[in-house]
């Protein structure tokens, strides 16, 4: 065996566009996005998560609000 430990990646989560693995030896998190892999420390992953959440909120705020408040006010045609 070599002195240097080999990386031992474990899958944390996998979705349709990203896979997230963590190395048990280095404690580095690898985020695989298609052909790109970003390696971050766990604290940086939490910061990225927070930034992504704010970006999603900003995107949703720029869209038309969902028509939930109009329910009951104008029923679909054929139901009245
Ligand atoms: Zn490693």
PDB file of the backbone (N, CA, C, O) and the ligand in Angstrom, with CONECT records:
HET     ZN  A 101       1
ATOM      1  N   UNK A   1       0.832  -1.193   0.000  1.00  0.00           N
ATOM      2  CA  UNK A   1       0.000   0.000   0.000  1.00  0.00           C
ATOM      3  C   UNK A   1       0.874   1.252   0.000  1.00  0.00           C
ATOM      4  O   UNK A   1       1.919   1.269   0.651  1.00  0.00           O
ATOM      5  N   UNK A   2       0.481   2.260  -0.690  1.00  0.00           N
ATOM      6  CA  UNK A   2       1.197   3.533  -0.705  1.00  0.00           C
ATOM      7  C   UNK A   2       0.894   4.303   0.579  1.00  0.00           C
ATOM      8  O   UNK A   2      -0.116   4.063   1.241  1.00  0.00           O
ATOM      9  N   UNK A   3       1.787   5.233   0.915  1.00  0.00           N
ATOM     10  CA  UNK A   3       1.557   6.041   2.103  1.00  0.00           C
ATOM     11  C   UNK A   3       0.334   6.927   1.919  1.00  0.00           C
ATOM     12  O   UNK A   3      -0.480   7.106   2.824  1.00  0.00           O
ATOM     13  N   UNK A   4       0.237   7.476   0.710  1.00  0.00           N
ATOM     14  CA  UNK A   4      -0.860   8.394   0.440  1.00  0.00           C
ATOM     15  C   UNK A   4      -2.163   7.623   0.315  1.00  0.00           C
ATOM     16  O   UNK A   4      -2.251   6.622  -0.396  1.00  0.00           O
ATOM     17  N   UNK A   5      -3.179   8.116   1.027  1.00  0.00           N
ATOM     18  CA  UNK A   5      -4.459   7.418   0.957  1.00  0.00           C
ATOM     19  C   UNK A   5      -5.155   7.739  -0.366  1.00  0.00           C
ATOM     20  O   UNK A   5      -5.075   8.850  -0.890  1.00  0.00           O
ATOM     21  N   UNK A   6      -5.815   6.750  -0.863  1.00  0.00           N
ATOM     22  CA  UNK A   6      -6.584   6.954  -2.088  1.00  0.00           C
ATOM     23  C   UNK A   6      -7.892   7.661  -1.754  1.00  0.00           C
ATOM     24  O   UNK A   6      -8.450   7.508  -0.668  1.00  0.00           O
ATOM     25  N   UNK A   7      -8.352   8.429  -2.711  1.00  0.00           N
ATOM     26  CA  UNK A   7      -9.656   9.044  -2.528  1.00  0.00           C
ATOM     27  C   UNK A   7     -10.728   7.956  -2.471  1.00  0.00           C
ATOM     28  O   UNK A   7     -10.682   6.984  -3.225  1.00  0.00           O
ATOM     29  N   UNK A   8     -11.673   8.130  -1.584  1.00  0.00           N
ATOM     30  CA  UNK A   8     -12.774   7.172  -1.453  1.00  0.00           C
ATOM     31  C   UNK A   8     -14.077   7.945  -1.525  1.00  0.00           C
ATOM     32  O   UNK A   8     -14.576   8.453  -0.521  1.00  0.00           O
ATOM     33  N   UNK A   9     -14.612   8.023  -2.721  1.00  0.00           N
ATOM     34  CA  UNK A   9     -15.814   8.825  -2.920  1.00  0.00           C
ATOM     35  C   UNK A   9     -17.070   8.039  -2.582  1.00  0.00           C
ATOM     36  O   UNK A   9     -17.227   6.874  -2.948  1.00  0.00           O
ATOM     37  N   UNK A  10     -17.953   8.717  -1.875  1.00  0.00           N
ATOM     38  CA  UNK A  10     -19.262   8.114  -1.631  1.00  0.00           C
ATOM     39  C   UNK A  10     -20.309   9.050  -2.219  1.00  0.00           C
ATOM     40  O   UNK A  10     -20.201  10.272  -2.111  1.00  0.00           O
ATOM     41  N   UNK A  11     -21.323   8.458  -2.842  1.00  0.00           N
ATOM     42  CA  UNK A  11     -22.405   9.239  -3.442  1.00  0.00           C
ATOM     43  C   UNK A  11     -23.306   9.782  -2.341  1.00  0.00           C
ATOM     44  O   UNK A  11     -23.803   9.034  -1.500  1.00  0.00           O
ATOM     45  N   UNK A  12     -23.508  11.100  -2.361  1.00  0.00           N
ATOM     46  CA  UNK A  12     -24.423  11.711  -1.398  1.00  0.00           C
ATOM     47  C   UNK A  12     -25.809  11.866  -1.992  1.00  0.00           C
ATOM     48  O   UNK A  12     -26.814  11.622  -1.324  1.00  0.00           O
ATOM     49  N   UNK A  13     -25.857  12.275  -3.262  1.00  0.00           N
ATOM     50  CA  UNK A  13     -27.139  12.481  -3.920  1.00  0.00           C
ATOM     51  C   UNK A  13     -26.908  12.506  -5.427  1.00  0.00           C
ATOM     52  O   UNK A  13     -25.858  12.936  -5.905  1.00  0.00           O
ATOM     53  N   UNK A  14     -27.911  12.037  -6.163  1.00  0.00           N
ATOM     54  CA  UNK A  14     -27.836  12.064  -7.618  1.00  0.00           C
ATOM     55  C   UNK A  14     -29.184  12.473  -8.168  1.00  0.00           C
ATOM     56  O   UNK A  14     -30.209  11.903  -7.792  1.00  0.00           O
ATOM     57  N   UNK A  15     -29.194  13.457  -9.057  1.00  0.00           N
ATOM     58  CA  UNK A  15     -30.423  13.896  -9.700  1.00  0.00           C
ATOM     59  C   UNK A  15     -30.234  13.893 -11.200  1.00  0.00           C
ATOM     60  O   UNK A  15     -29.206  13.435 -11.700  1.00  0.00           O
ATOM     61  N   UNK A  16     -31.235  14.410 -11.934  1.00  0.00           N
ATOM     62  CA  UNK A  16     -31.164  14.386 -13.399  1.00  0.00           C
ATOM     63  C   UNK A  16     -30.034  15.238 -13.968  1.00  0.00           C
ATOM     64  O   UNK A  16     -29.549  14.939 -15.060  1.00  0.00           O
ATOM     65  N   UNK A  17     -29.602  16.273 -13.280  1.00  0.00           N
ATOM     66  CA  UNK A  17     -28.544  17.104 -13.846  1.00  0.00           C
ATOM     67  C   UNK A  17     -27.283  17.157 -12.997  1.00  0.00           C
ATOM     68  O   UNK A  17     -26.270  17.697 -13.440  1.00  0.00           O
ATOM     69  N   UNK A  18     -27.322  16.627 -11.826  1.00  0.00           N
ATOM     70  CA  UNK A  18     -26.137  16.726 -10.971  1.00  0.00           C
ATOM     71  C   UNK A  18     -25.982  15.502 -10.089  1.00  0.00           C
ATOM     72  O   UNK A  18     -26.952  14.876  -9.663  1.00  0.00           O
ATOM     73  N   UNK A  19     -24.704  15.186  -9.830  1.00  0.00           N
ATOM     74  CA  UNK A  19     -24.383  14.130  -8.866  1.00  0.00           C
ATOM     75  C   UNK A  19     -23.437  14.732  -7.844  1.00  0.00           C
ATOM     76  O   UNK A  19     -22.527  15.484  -8.195  1.00  0.00           O
ATOM     77  N   UNK A  20     -23.650  14.402  -6.588  1.00  0.00           N
ATOM     78  CA  UNK A  20     -22.817  14.959  -5.531  1.00  0.00           C
ATOM     79  C   UNK A  20     -22.168  13.809  -4.761  1.00  0.00           C
ATOM     80  O   UNK A  20     -22.832  12.931  -4.211  1.00  0.00           O
ATOM     81  N   UNK A  21     -20.832  13.861  -4.753  1.00  0.00           N
ATOM     82  CA  UNK A  21     -20.081  12.832  -4.026  1.00  0.00           C
ATOM     83  C   UNK A  21     -19.181  13.502  -2.999  1.00  0.00           C
ATOM     84  O   UNK A  21     -18.812  14.668  -3.144  1.00  0.00           O
ATOM     85  N   UNK A  22     -18.837  12.760  -1.973  1.00  0.00           N
ATOM     86  CA  UNK A  22     -17.896  13.264  -0.973  1.00  0.00           C
ATOM     87  C   UNK A  22     -16.766  12.260  -0.814  1.00  0.00           C
ATOM     88  O   UNK A  22     -16.981  11.048  -0.806  1.00  0.00           O
ATOM     89  N   UNK A  23     -15.555  12.797  -0.689  1.00  0.00           N
ATOM     90  CA  UNK A  23     -14.407  11.927  -0.450  1.00  0.00           C
ATOM     91  C   UNK A  23     -14.245  11.730   1.048  1.00  0.00           C
ATOM     92  O   UNK A  23     -14.117  12.696   1.801  1.00  0.00           O
ATOM     93  N   UNK A  24     -14.250  10.490   1.468  1.00  0.00           N
ATOM     94  CA  UNK A  24     -14.111  10.205   2.901  1.00  0.00           C
ATOM     95  C   UNK A  24     -12.704  10.498   3.399  1.00  0.00           C
ATOM     96  O   UNK A  24     -12.499  10.702   4.595  1.00  0.00           O
ATOM     97  N   UNK A  25     -11.728  10.520   2.488  1.00  0.00           N
ATOM     98  CA  UNK A  25     -10.347  10.789   2.909  1.00  0.00           C
ATOM     99  C   UNK A  25     -10.056  12.282   2.966  1.00  0.00           C
ATOM    100  O   UNK A  25      -9.483  12.753   3.949  1.00  0.00           O
ATOM    101  N   UNK A  26     -10.431  13.032   1.948  1.00  0.00           N
ATOM    102  CA  UNK A  26     -10.122  14.483   1.896  1.00  0.00           C
ATOM    103  C   UNK A  26     -11.245  15.349   2.440  1.00  0.00           C
ATOM    104  O   UNK A  26     -11.029  16.528   2.719  1.00  0.00           O
ATOM    105  N   UNK A  27     -12.438  14.793   2.598  1.00  0.00           N
ATOM    106  CA  UNK A  27     -13.619  15.553   2.984  1.00  0.00           C
ATOM    107  C   UNK A  27     -13.912  16.670   1.982  1.00  0.00           C
ATOM    108  O   UNK A  27     -14.348  17.758   2.358  1.00  0.00           O
ATOM    109  N   UNK A  28     -13.668  16.387   0.712  1.00  0.00           N
ATOM    110  CA  UNK A  28     -13.988  17.332  -0.344  1.00  0.00           C
ATOM    111  C   UNK A  28     -15.241  16.835  -1.053  1.00  0.00           C
ATOM    112  O   UNK A  28     -15.389  15.642  -1.321  1.00  0.00           O
ATOM    113  N   UNK A  29     -16.148  17.776  -1.353  1.00  0.00           N
ATOM    114  CA  UNK A  29     -17.394  17.428  -2.023  1.00  0.00           C
ATOM    115  C   UNK A  29     -17.238  17.723  -3.511  1.00  0.00           C
ATOM    116  O   UNK A  29     -16.832  18.823  -3.886  1.00  0.00           O
ATOM    117  N   UNK A  30     -17.556  16.754  -4.353  1.00  0.00           N
ATOM    118  CA  UNK A  30     -17.507  16.928  -5.803  1.00  0.00           C
ATOM    119  C   UNK A  30     -18.916  17.039  -6.334  1.00  0.00           C
ATOM    120  O   UNK A  30     -19.742  16.151  -6.127  1.00  0.00           O
ATOM    121  N   UNK A  31     -19.192  18.148  -7.030  1.00  0.00           N
ATOM    122  CA  UNK A  31     -20.498  18.341  -7.659  1.00  0.00           C
ATOM    123  C   UNK A  31     -20.293  18.154  -9.147  1.00  0.00           C
ATOM    124  O   UNK A  31     -19.583  18.935  -9.781  1.00  0.00           O
ATOM    125  N   UNK A  32     -20.902  17.134  -9.704  1.00  0.00           N
ATOM    126  CA  UNK A  32     -20.738  16.788 -11.111  1.00  0.00           C
ATOM    127  C   UNK A  32     -21.943  17.313 -11.877  1.00  0.00           C
ATOM    128  O   UNK A  32     -23.079  16.892 -11.659  1.00  0.00           O
ATOM    129  N   UNK A  33     -21.657  18.261 -12.795  1.00  0.00           N
ATOM    130  CA  UNK A  33     -22.710  18.867 -13.627  1.00  0.00           C
ATOM    131  C   UNK A  33     -22.347  18.588 -15.071  1.00  0.00           C
ATOM    132  O   UNK A  33     -21.530  19.299 -15.658  1.00  0.00           O
ATOM    133  N   UNK A  34     -22.943  17.566 -15.644  1.00  0.00           N
ATOM    134  CA  UNK A  34     -22.565  17.199 -17.001  1.00  0.00           C
ATOM    135  C   UNK A  34     -21.070  16.927 -17.060  1.00  0.00           C
ATOM    136  O   UNK A  34     -20.555  16.131 -16.275  1.00  0.00           O
ATOM    137  N   UNK A  35     -20.360  17.587 -17.995  1.00  0.00           N
ATOM    138  CA  UNK A  35     -18.925  17.317 -18.129  1.00  0.00           C
ATOM    139  C   UNK A  35     -18.077  18.058 -17.103  1.00  0.00           C
ATOM    140  O   UNK A  35     -16.859  17.885 -17.077  1.00  0.00           O
ATOM    141  N   UNK A  36     -18.691  18.875 -16.263  1.00  0.00           N
ATOM    142  CA  UNK A  36     -17.942  19.701 -15.325  1.00  0.00           C
ATOM    143  C   UNK A  36     -18.071  19.158 -13.909  1.00  0.00           C
ATOM    144  O   UNK A  36     -19.161  18.793 -13.467  1.00  0.00           O
ATOM    145  N   UNK A  37     -16.965  19.109 -13.216  1.00  0.00           N
ATOM    146  CA  UNK A  37     -17.002  18.733 -11.808  1.00  0.00           C
ATOM    147  C   UNK A  37     -16.400  19.866 -10.996  1.00  0.00           C
ATOM    148  O   UNK A  37     -15.291  20.324 -11.269  1.00  0.00           O
ATOM    149  N   UNK A  38     -17.143  20.310  -9.998  1.00  0.00           N
ATOM    150  CA  UNK A  38     -16.678  21.367  -9.099  1.00  0.00           C
ATOM    151  C   UNK A  38     -16.384  20.725  -7.752  1.00  0.00           C
ATOM    152  O   UNK A  38     -17.211  19.996  -7.204  1.00  0.00           O
ATOM    153  N   UNK A  39     -15.194  21.004  -7.225  1.00  0.00           N
ATOM    154  CA  UNK A  39     -14.834  20.443  -5.915  1.00  0.00           C
ATOM    155  C   UNK A  39     -14.851  21.552  -4.875  1.00  0.00           C
ATOM    156  O   UNK A  39     -14.224  22.596  -5.051  1.00  0.00           O
ATOM    157  N   UNK A  40     -15.567  21.313  -3.803  1.00  0.00           N
ATOM    158  CA  UNK A  40     -15.735  22.327  -2.762  1.00  0.00           C
ATOM    159  C   UNK A  40     -15.628  21.673  -1.395  1.00  0.00           C
ATOM    160  O   UNK A  40     -15.888  20.481  -1.233  1.00  0.00           O
ATOM    161  N   UNK A  41     -15.237  22.487  -0.409  1.00  0.00           N
ATOM    162  CA  UNK A  41     -15.288  22.003   0.965  1.00  0.00           C
ATOM    163  C   UNK A  41     -16.747  22.009   1.429  1.00  0.00           C
ATOM    164  O   UNK A  41     -17.560  22.768   0.902  1.00  0.00           O
ATOM    165  N   UNK A  42     -17.077  21.177   2.400  1.00  0.00           N
ATOM    166  CA  UNK A  42     -18.479  21.098   2.834  1.00  0.00           C
ATOM    167  C   UNK A  42     -19.081  22.450   3.197  1.00  0.00           C
ATOM    168  O   UNK A  42     -20.245  22.701   2.885  1.00  0.00           O
ATOM    169  N   UNK A  43     -18.321  23.324   3.848  1.00  0.00           N
ATOM    170  CA  UNK A  43     -18.849  24.645   4.190  1.00  0.00           C
ATOM    171  C   UNK A  43     -19.183  25.456   2.956  1.00  0.00           C
ATOM    172  O   UNK A  43     -20.170  26.191   2.938  1.00  0.00           O
ATOM    173  N   UNK A  44     -18.362  25.326   1.920  1.00  0.00           N
ATOM    174  CA  UNK A  44     -18.615  26.048   0.677  1.00  0.00           C
ATOM    175  C   UNK A  44     -19.853  25.503  -0.019  1.00  0.00           C
ATOM    176  O   UNK A  44     -20.574  26.252  -0.679  1.00  0.00           O
ATOM    177  N   UNK A  45     -20.108  24.197   0.124  1.00  0.00           N
ATOM    178  CA  UNK A  45     -21.319  23.616  -0.474  1.00  0.00           C
ATOM    179  C   UNK A  45     -22.559  24.203   0.190  1.00  0.00           C
ATOM    180  O   UNK A  45     -23.555  24.485  -0.476  1.00  0.00           O
ATOM    181  N   UNK A  46     -22.492  24.386   1.523  1.00  0.00           N
ATOM    182  CA  UNK A  46     -23.640  24.983   2.216  1.00  0.00           C
ATOM    183  C   UNK A  46     -23.854  26.416   1.765  1.00  0.00           C
ATOM    184  O   UNK A  46     -24.991  26.862   1.610  1.00  0.00           O
ATOM    185  N   UNK A  47     -22.752  27.142   1.552  1.00  0.00           N
ATOM    186  CA  UNK A  47     -22.863  28.520   1.071  1.00  0.00           C
ATOM    187  C   UNK A  47     -23.457  28.543  -0.340  1.00  0.00           C
ATOM    188  O   UNK A  47     -24.289  29.393  -0.655  1.00  0.00           O
ATOM    189  N   UNK A  48     -23.024  27.603  -1.184  1.00  0.00           N
ATOM    190  CA  UNK A  48     -23.571  27.509  -2.543  1.00  0.00           C
ATOM    191  C   UNK A  48     -25.059  27.217  -2.498  1.00  0.00           C
ATOM    192  O   UNK A  48     -25.838  27.794  -3.257  1.00  0.00           O
ATOM    193  N   UNK A  49     -25.450  26.318  -1.603  1.00  0.00           N
ATOM    194  CA  UNK A  49     -26.869  25.962  -1.448  1.00  0.00           C
ATOM    195  C   UNK A  49     -27.694  27.197  -1.107  1.00  0.00           C
ATOM    196  O   UNK A  49     -28.774  27.415  -1.656  1.00  0.00           O
ATOM    197  N   UNK A  50     -27.162  27.999  -0.190  1.00  0.00           N
ATOM    198  CA  UNK A  50     -27.858  29.217   0.216  1.00  0.00           C
ATOM    199  C   UNK A  50     -27.958  30.203  -0.948  1.00  0.00           C
ATOM    200  O   UNK A  50     -28.997  30.831  -1.151  1.00  0.00           O
ATOM    201  N   UNK A  51     -26.875  30.334  -1.707  1.00  0.00           N
ATOM    202  CA  UNK A  51     -26.888  31.237  -2.862  1.00  0.00           C
ATOM    203  C   UNK A  51     -27.876  30.756  -3.920  1.00  0.00           C
ATOM    204  O   UNK A  51     -28.598  31.559  -4.511  1.00  0.00           O
ATOM    205  N   UNK A  52     -27.907  29.445  -4.158  1.00  0.00           N
ATOM    206  CA  UNK A  52     -28.853  28.897  -5.142  1.00  0.00           C
ATOM    207  C   UNK A  52     -30.291  29.157  -4.701  1.00  0.00           C
ATOM    208  O   UNK A  52     -31.152  29.486  -5.517  1.00  0.00           O
ATOM    209  N   UNK A  53     -30.535  29.005  -3.409  1.00  0.00           N
ATOM    210  CA  UNK A  53     -31.880  29.250  -2.899  1.00  0.00           C
ATOM    211  C   UNK A  53     -32.308  30.686  -3.141  1.00  0.00           C
ATOM    212  O   UNK A  53     -33.451  30.948  -3.513  1.00  0.00           O
ATOM    213  N   UNK A  54     -31.370  31.630  -2.925  1.00  0.00           N
ATOM    214  CA  UNK A  54     -31.707  33.038  -3.151  1.00  0.00           C
ATOM    215  C   UNK A  54     -31.907  33.318  -4.637  1.00  0.00           C
ATOM    216  O   UNK A  54     -32.751  34.133  -5.009  1.00  0.00           O
ATOM    217  N   UNK A  55     -31.133  32.645  -5.484  1.00  0.00           N
ATOM    218  CA  UNK A  55     -31.292  32.832  -6.927  1.00  0.00           C
ATOM    219  C   UNK A  55     -32.661  32.325  -7.384  1.00  0.00           C
ATOM    220  O   UNK A  55     -33.314  32.945  -8.222  1.00  0.00           O
ATOM    221  N   UNK A  56     -33.085  31.188  -6.822  1.00  0.00           N
ATOM    222  CA  UNK A  56     -34.398  30.636  -7.201  1.00  0.00           C
ATOM    223  C   UNK A  56     -35.512  31.565  -6.736  1.00  0.00           C
ATOM    224  O   UNK A  56     -36.483  31.798  -7.456  1.00  0.00           O
ATOM    225  N   UNK A  57     -35.360  32.094  -5.521  1.00  0.00           N
ATOM    226  CA  UNK A  57     -36.356  33.067  -5.030  1.00  0.00           C
ATOM    227  C   UNK A  57     -36.422  34.269  -5.962  1.00  0.00           C
ATOM    228  O   UNK A  57     -37.512  34.741  -6.285  1.00  0.00           O
ATOM    229  N   UNK A  58     -35.270  34.768  -6.398  1.00  0.00           N
ATOM    230  CA  UNK A  58     -35.232  35.940  -7.279  1.00  0.00           C
ATOM    231  C   UNK A  58     -35.895  35.625  -8.616  1.00  0.00           C
ATOM    232  O   UNK A  58     -36.621  36.458  -9.159  1.00  0.00           O
ATOM    233  N   UNK A  59     -35.648  34.425  -9.153  1.00  0.00           N
ATOM    234  CA  UNK A  59     -36.277  34.045 -10.422  1.00  0.00           C
ATOM    235  C   UNK A  59     -37.788  33.960 -10.276  1.00  0.00           C
ATOM    236  O   UNK A  59     -38.532  34.421 -11.142  1.00  0.00           O
ATOM    237  N   UNK A  60     -38.240  33.364  -9.168  1.00  0.00           N
ATOM    238  CA  UNK A  60     -39.694  33.222  -8.960  1.00  0.00           C
ATOM    239  C   UNK A  60     -40.345  34.584  -8.771  1.00  0.00           C
ATOM    240  O   UNK A  60     -41.475  34.798  -9.210  1.00  0.00           O
ATOM    241  N   UNK A  61     -39.643  35.505  -8.123  1.00  0.00           N
ATOM    242  CA  UNK A  61     -40.202  36.831  -7.879  1.00  0.00           C
ATOM    243  C   UNK A  61     -40.397  37.592  -9.182  1.00  0.00           C
ATOM    244  O   UNK A  61     -41.253  38.473  -9.264  1.00  0.00           O
ATOM    245  N   UNK A  62     -39.603  37.255 -10.212  1.00  0.00           N
ATOM    246  CA  UNK A  62     -39.708  37.946 -11.489  1.00  0.00           C
ATOM    247  C   UNK A  62     -40.819  37.372 -12.370  1.00  0.00           C
ATOM    248  O   UNK A  62     -41.178  37.977 -13.380  1.00  0.00           O
ATOM    249  N   UNK A  63     -41.360  36.223 -12.004  1.00  0.00           N
ATOM    250  CA  UNK A  63     -42.441  35.619 -12.789  1.00  0.00           C
ATOM    251  C   UNK A  63     -43.785  36.143 -12.321  1.00  0.00           C
ATOM    252  O   UNK A  63     -43.898  36.749 -11.255  1.00  0.00           O
ATOM    253  N   UNK A  64     -44.806  35.897 -13.143  1.00  0.00           N
ATOM    254  CA  UNK A  64     -46.172  36.207 -12.731  1.00  0.00           C
ATOM    255  C   UNK A  64     -46.499  35.377 -11.496  1.00  0.00           C
ATOM    256  O   UNK A  64     -46.145  34.200 -11.428  1.00  0.00           O
ATOM    257  N   UNK A  65     -47.167  35.976 -10.528  1.00  0.00           N
ATOM    258  CA  UNK A  65     -47.548  35.176  -9.366  1.00  0.00           C
ATOM    259  C   UNK A  65     -48.491  34.052  -9.789  1.00  0.00           C
ATOM    260  O   UNK A  65     -49.276  34.229 -10.720  1.00  0.00           O
ATOM    261  N   UNK A  66     -48.429  32.918  -9.132  1.00  0.00           N
ATOM    262  CA  UNK A  66     -49.334  31.813  -9.480  1.00  0.00           C
ATOM    263  C   UNK A  66     -50.782  32.222  -9.238  1.00  0.00           C
ATOM    264  O   UNK A  66     -51.052  32.970  -8.299  1.00  0.00           O
ATOM    265  N   UNK A  67     -51.726  31.750 -10.063  1.00  0.00           N
ATOM    266  CA  UNK A  67     -53.119  32.228 -10.007  1.00  0.00           C
ATOM    267  C   UNK A  67     -53.924  31.619  -8.879  1.00  0.00           C
ATOM    268  O   UNK A  67     -55.114  31.355  -9.057  1.00  0.00           O
ATOM    269  N   UNK A  68     -53.324  31.388  -7.730  1.00  0.00           N
ATOM    270  CA  UNK A  68     -54.043  30.755  -6.631  1.00  0.00           C
ATOM    271  C   UNK A  68     -55.165  31.640  -6.113  1.00  0.00           C
ATOM    272  O   UNK A  68     -56.224  31.138  -5.736  1.00  0.00           O
ATOM    273  N   UNK A  69     -54.944  32.977  -6.089  1.00  0.00           N
ATOM    274  CA  UNK A  69     -55.929  33.878  -5.496  1.00  0.00           C
ATOM    275  C   UNK A  69     -57.167  34.020  -6.370  1.00  0.00           C
ATOM    276  O   UNK A  69     -58.190  34.526  -5.909  1.00  0.00           O
ATOM    277  N   UNK A  70     -57.092  33.573  -7.649  1.00  0.00           N
ATOM    278  CA  UNK A  70     -58.258  33.712  -8.522  1.00  0.00           C
ATOM    279  C   UNK A  70     -59.165  32.488  -8.439  1.00  0.00           C
ATOM    280  O   UNK A  70     -60.244  32.461  -9.030  1.00  0.00           O
ATOM    281  N   UNK A  71     -58.711  31.472  -7.697  1.00  0.00           N
ATOM    282  CA  UNK A  71     -59.560  30.292  -7.581  1.00  0.00           C
ATOM    283  C   UNK A  71     -60.870  30.684  -6.924  1.00  0.00           C
ATOM    284  O   UNK A  71     -60.881  31.406  -5.927  1.00  0.00           O
ATOM    285  N   UNK A  72     -61.955  30.217  -7.472  1.00  0.00           N
ATOM    286  CA  UNK A  72     -63.263  30.537  -6.922  1.00  0.00           C
ATOM    287  C   UNK A  72     -63.837  31.806  -7.522  1.00  0.00           C
ATOM    288  O   UNK A  72     -65.056  31.925  -7.647  1.00  0.00           O
ATOM    289  N   UNK A  73     -62.983  32.765  -7.899  1.00  0.00           N
ATOM    290  CA  UNK A  73     -63.464  34.010  -8.477  1.00  0.00           C
ATOM    291  C   UNK A  73     -63.885  33.797  -9.925  1.00  0.00           C
ATOM    292  O   UNK A  73     -64.877  34.373 -10.373  1.00  0.00           O
ATOM    293  N   UNK A  74     -63.145  32.978 -10.656  1.00  0.00           N
ATOM    294  CA  UNK A  74     -63.510  32.707 -12.051  1.00  0.00           C
ATOM    295  C   UNK A  74     -63.320  31.225 -12.312  1.00  0.00           C
ATOM    296  O   UNK A  74     -62.252  30.793 -12.743  1.00  0.00           O
ATOM    297  N   UNK A  75     -64.371  30.443 -12.045  1.00  0.00           N
ATOM    298  CA  UNK A  75     -64.251  28.989 -12.244  1.00  0.00           C
ATOM    299  C   UNK A  75     -64.018  28.653 -13.704  1.00  0.00           C
ATOM    300  O   UNK A  75     -64.424  29.409 -14.587  1.00  0.00           O
ATOM    301  N   UNK A  76     -63.367  27.526 -13.970  1.00  0.00           N
ATOM    302  CA  UNK A  76     -63.145  27.115 -15.366  1.00  0.00           C
ATOM    303  C   UNK A  76     -64.463  27.005 -16.110  1.00  0.00           C
ATOM    304  O   UNK A  76     -65.496  26.683 -15.522  1.00  0.00           O
ATOM    305  N   UNK A  77     -64.419  27.274 -17.406  1.00  0.00           N
ATOM    306  CA  UNK A  77     -65.634  27.213 -18.219  1.00  0.00           C
ATOM    307  C   UNK A  77     -66.279  25.828 -18.128  1.00  0.00           C
ATOM    308  O   UNK A  77     -65.592  24.807 -18.090  1.00  0.00           O
ATOM    309  N   UNK A  78     -67.591  25.817 -18.095  1.00  0.00           N
ATOM    310  CA  UNK A  78     -68.298  24.552 -18.075  1.00  0.00           C
ATOM    311  C   UNK A  78     -68.601  24.065 -16.678  1.00  0.00           C
ATOM    312  O   UNK A  78     -69.302  23.066 -16.516  1.00  0.00           O
ATOM    313  N   UNK A  79     -68.089  24.746 -15.659  1.00  0.00           N
ATOM    314  CA  UNK A  79     -68.309  24.285 -14.295  1.00  0.00           C
ATOM    315  C   UNK A  79     -69.332  25.126 -13.550  1.00  0.00           C
ATOM    316  O   UNK A  79     -69.723  24.768 -12.439  1.00  0.00           O
ATOM    317  N   UNK A  80     -69.780  26.242 -14.135  1.00  0.00           N
ATOM    318  CA  UNK A  80     -70.683  27.127 -13.381  1.00  0.00           C
ATOM    319  C   UNK A  80     -72.135  26.886 -13.704  1.00  0.00           C
ATOM    320  O   UNK A  80     -73.010  27.552 -13.150  1.00  0.00           O
TER     321      UNK A  80
HETATM  322 ZN    ZN A 101      -9.994  12.414  -1.653  1.00  0.00          ZN
END
